[in-house]
Amino acid sequence: MSWKVTVICENSVARPGLLGEHGFAAYIETPDRTLLFDTGQGFSLIHNALRLQTDLKQVDSVVLSHGHFDHTGGLISFLGVHGPCNIVAHSDVLTERFRFMPVGREEKPVSIGIPWYPSYVMSRGGRFEWKKEWSEVAPGVYITGEVPRKTSFEKGDPKFAVKKNGELVPDPFLDDYSMILDTPRGLVVILGCAHAGIINILNWVKEKTGRSKIYAVLGGTHLGFSSEEQLTNTIEALKDFSIEKLAVSHCTGQKPIARLASEFGENFDFAPVGYQIEI
C-alpha cells in the first residue's frame, strides 16, 4: 500500500460537490495505519469524507494539532461515525482560548477553543492520549511534540490569549503539533496552523531526524497574520530547506500565498479540500 494524504477540511475546495469551511483536517493512509489529523469545525468533515471516498471508520487514531475550534470541532461528528477512538494530543488542547476581535467599536476577547467539554468527548468514545514529546504514533509517523521557539522573527500572533491566574495573557501554544511522515520519497510535514512558526518546526524536524531534505510541507502556516518582515524572513529561511512540494492552505492568507507561489514556482501548490499527495 502507498502513502497517501487527502485534505478533507479546508477553507476552499478543489472541485464541485465538496464543502469548504474555515478549518483543517487531513486523512492519512500509510502502509500500516490510517490516521486523521485534525477534524475541522465539524460542518464538512462527514460530507467531504464521503465525497472523497475516505472511510472514516478505517481511522486507527486521531491526532490534534492544537486546541482551536476549527481543528477540534469535528470530533463529535467523527466519533458518531467511527465509534470509540484514541485521540493523540497535548493536554493544553483543553485550555480555554480567546482571540481579540472587533466587536462594535472595540476589540474584545472571543472564545475560540475546543467547543466540547472533555467529559462529553469521552462519553462519545474519545480516548485522550496525552503526549508532550516528539513521539512515533504509528510506524513511520511522528508528532513534533512541543517545538522549541528559536527564530527571532517568528513572534506569533499577539491577539491569541489564554487565561492565567484570572487574567488574559498571550497564548504560548505549547500544544502546536505537526505530523511527520517518513516516506520512501522523503519526509512529509503536515501542519495544523504552525503557531510555533514554520521555520521553528522545520528546524525541529531536522534536529530530530537528522535530515534536511523534505519531500513535502502541507497545511496552514499562519502567515496570513504575520508582518511583512516575518513573511520575508520566512521565505528566505524556507529556501535553505530542500522542499520539493510546498502545499499551503487554511491560515496562510491570500497575499502570502501569492508571494509563495511567485517565489517557489513549480515547487508550490495550493492545498484545498480534495488535494492529495500520494507516494
C-alpha positions in Angstrom: 0.0 0.0 0.0 1.2 3.5 -0.8 1.4 6.6 1.5 -1.5 9.0 0.8 -2.6 12.3 2.3 -6.0 13.8 1.4 -7.2 17.2 2.6 -10.8 16.7 3.7 -11.4 20.0 5.5 -10.1 23.4 4.4 -11.4 26.9 3.6 -11.8 26.2 -0.1 -12.5 23.3 -2.4 -10.8 21.7 -5.5 -14.0 20.7 -7.3 -17.8 20.9 -7.2 -19.6 18.8 -4.7 -17.2 19.4 -1.8 -17.7 21.9 1.0 -15.3 24.5 2.4 -15.1 25.8 5.9 -12.6 27.7 7.9 -10.6 24.8 9.4 -8.4 21.9 8.5 -8.3 18.1 8.5 -6.2 15.6 6.6 -6.9 11.9 6.1 -3.6 10.0 6.1 -3.1 6.5 4.8 0.2 4.7 5.5 1.2 1.0 4.8 0.3 0.2 8.4 -2.2 2.7 9.7 -4.9 5.2 8.8 -4.9 8.5 10.8 -7.0 11.6 10.9 -5.0 14.8 11.6 -7.5 17.4 12.9 -11.2 17.4 12.3 -12.2 20.9 11.0 -15.1 22.7 12.6 -17.4 19.8 12.0 -19.6 21.2 9.3 -18.0 19.5 6.3 -16.0 16.5 7.7 -18.6 13.8 7.1 -19.8 15.2 3.8 -16.3 15.6 2.3 -15.1 12.2 3.6 -18.0 10.5 1.7 -17.4 12.6 -1.4 -13.7 11.8 -1.4 -14.2 8.1 -0.5 -12.1 8.4 2.6 -13.6 5.9 5.0 -13.6 7.5 8.5 -14.4 4.1 10.0 -10.9 2.9 9.0 -9.2 5.6 11.1 -6.9 4.0 13.8 -6.4 7.2 15.7 -6.9 11.0 15.6 -4.1 13.5 16.1 -5.0 17.0 17.1 -2.6 19.8 16.0 -3.8 22.2 18.7 -6.9 23.2 20.6 -8.8 25.7 18.4 -12.4 25.1 17.3 -11.6 24.9 13.7 -9.3 21.9 14.2 -11.3 20.1 17.0 -14.9 20.9 16.3 -15.5 17.8 14.2 -14.5 15.4 16.9 -18.1 14.6 17.9 -19.2 14.1 14.3 -16.2 11.8 13.7 -16.9 9.7 16.8 -20.6 9.4 15.8 -19.5 7.7 12.6 -16.4 5.9 13.8 -17.2 4.9 17.4 -14.6 4.9 20.2 -11.2 6.0 19.1 -7.8 7.2 20.5 -7.1 10.9 20.3 -3.5 11.9 20.5 -2.9 15.4 21.7 -1.1 17.7 24.1 -3.2 18.3 27.3 -3.3 22.0 26.5 -5.8 21.4 23.8 -8.4 21.6 26.5 -7.3 25.1 27.6 -9.9 27.9 27.4 -8.7 30.1 24.5 -9.6 33.5 23.1 -8.8 35.8 20.2 -9.2 39.6 20.4 -11.7 40.5 17.6 -13.6 43.6 16.6 -16.9 43.8 18.5 -18.7 47.0 17.7 -16.1 49.8 18.1 -13.6 47.9 20.2 -11.7 44.6 20.3 -13.0 42.1 22.8 -11.8 38.5 23.6 -13.9 35.9 21.8 -13.8 32.2 22.8 -12.2 30.1 20.1 -11.1 27.0 22.0 -12.3 23.4 21.7 -16.1 23.6 21.7 -16.7 20.4 23.6 -16.3 19.5 27.3 -13.7 16.7 27.6 -16.2 14.6 29.5 -18.6 14.8 26.6 -15.9 13.8 24.1 -15.1 10.8 26.4 -18.7 9.9 26.7 -18.9 9.6 22.9 -15.9 7.3 22.9 -13.0 9.7 22.7 -9.9 8.3 24.5 -7.4 11.0 25.0 -3.8 10.0 24.9 -1.6 12.9 26.1 1.8 13.4 24.7 4.2 16.4 25.1 7.4 15.0 23.5 8.4 14.1 19.9 6.7 10.7 19.5 6.2 7.9 17.0 2.4 7.5 16.9 2.4 4.8 14.1 5.2 3.1 12.1 7.0 5.9 10.3 4.6 8.6 11.6 5.7 11.1 14.2 4.4 14.1 16.0 6.7 17.0 16.9 5.6 17.5 20.5 6.4 20.8 22.0 8.5 22.8 19.4 11.4 24.9 20.7 11.0 28.6 19.7 14.4 29.8 18.5 13.9 32.1 15.5 14.0 35.8 16.1 11.3 36.7 13.5 8.5 34.2 14.3 6.8 36.1 17.1 3.3 34.6 17.0 0.0 36.4 16.8 -0.4 38.7 19.9 -4.2 38.6 19.5 -4.4 35.0 20.8 -4.8 34.7 24.5 -5.4 32.2 27.4 -6.5 32.8 31.0 -3.8 32.6 33.6 -4.5 33.5 37.2 -7.7 35.1 36.1 -6.1 37.3 33.5 -5.7 37.1 29.7 -2.1 36.5 28.6 -0.5 35.7 25.2 -1.2 32.1 24.2 2.2 30.1 24.3 0.7 27.4 22.0 2.8 24.6 23.6 0.3 22.2 22.1 1.1 23.2 18.5 1.9 19.9 16.9 2.8 19.0 13.3 2.9 15.5 11.9 5.9 13.9 10.0 5.6 11.0 7.6 8.8 9.2 6.8 8.0 8.1 3.3 10.1 6.4 0.5 10.4 9.8 -1.2 11.4 11.7 1.9 9.8 13.5 4.8 6.2 14.9 4.6 5.5 17.5 7.2 1.8 18.2 7.8 1.0 21.5 9.6 -2.1 22.4 11.5 -1.6 26.2 11.8 2.1 26.3 12.6 1.6 28.6 15.6 5.1 27.5 16.7 6.5 29.1 13.5 7.0 27.1 10.3 10.8 27.6 10.5 11.0 26.6 14.1 9.0 23.5 13.2 11.2 22.5 10.2 14.4 23.2 12.3 13.0 20.9 15.0 12.2 18.2 12.4 15.7 18.4 11.0 17.2 18.2 14.5 15.1 15.2 15.5 15.5 13.3 12.2 19.0 14.4 11.2 17.6 15.2 7.7 17.1 18.5 5.9 15.6 17.0 2.6 11.8 17.4 2.8 9.6 16.0 0.1 6.5 18.0 1.0 5.2 20.5 3.5 1.4 20.7 3.7 -1.1 22.7 5.6 -1.6 26.0 7.4 1.3 28.3 8.0 -0.4 31.2 9.8 1.5 33.7 7.6 -1.8 35.4 6.8 -1.5 37.1 10.2 2.3 37.8 10.0 4.1 41.1 9.4 5.8 41.7 6.0 9.2 41.3 7.8 8.2 37.9 9.2 7.0 36.8 5.8 10.2 37.9 4.0 12.4 36.2 6.6 10.3 33.0 6.5 10.6 32.8 2.7 14.3 33.2 2.8 14.6 30.6 5.6 12.4 28.2 3.6 14.8 28.4 0.7 17.5 26.8 2.9 15.5 23.6 3.1 15.3 21.2 0.2 11.5 21.2 -0.2 10.1 19.6 -3.4 6.5 20.5 -2.7 5.2 23.4 -0.6 1.5 22.9 -0.4 -0.1 25.5 1.8 -3.7 26.3 2.8 -6.1 27.4 5.6 -4.5 30.2 7.6 -1.7 31.0 5.2 -3.6 34.1 3.7 -4.2 35.1 0.2 -1.3 37.7 -0.1 1.3 35.3 1.4 0.0 32.5 -0.9 0.5 34.7 -3.9 4.0 35.6 -2.8 4.9 32.0 -2.0 3.7 30.9 -5.4 5.9 33.5 -7.1 8.9 32.6 -5.0 8.7 28.8 -5.2 7.3 28.4 -8.7 6.8 24.8 -9.8 7.5 23.6 -6.2 4.4 25.5 -4.9 0.9 24.0 -4.6 -2.3 25.3 -3.0 -4.0 22.6 -1.0 -7.8 22.9 -0.8 -10.3 20.2 0.1 -9.6 17.3 -2.3 -5.9 18.0 -2.6 -3.8 14.8 -2.4 -0.2 13.7 -2.0 0.4 10.1 -3.0 3.7 8.2 -2.7 
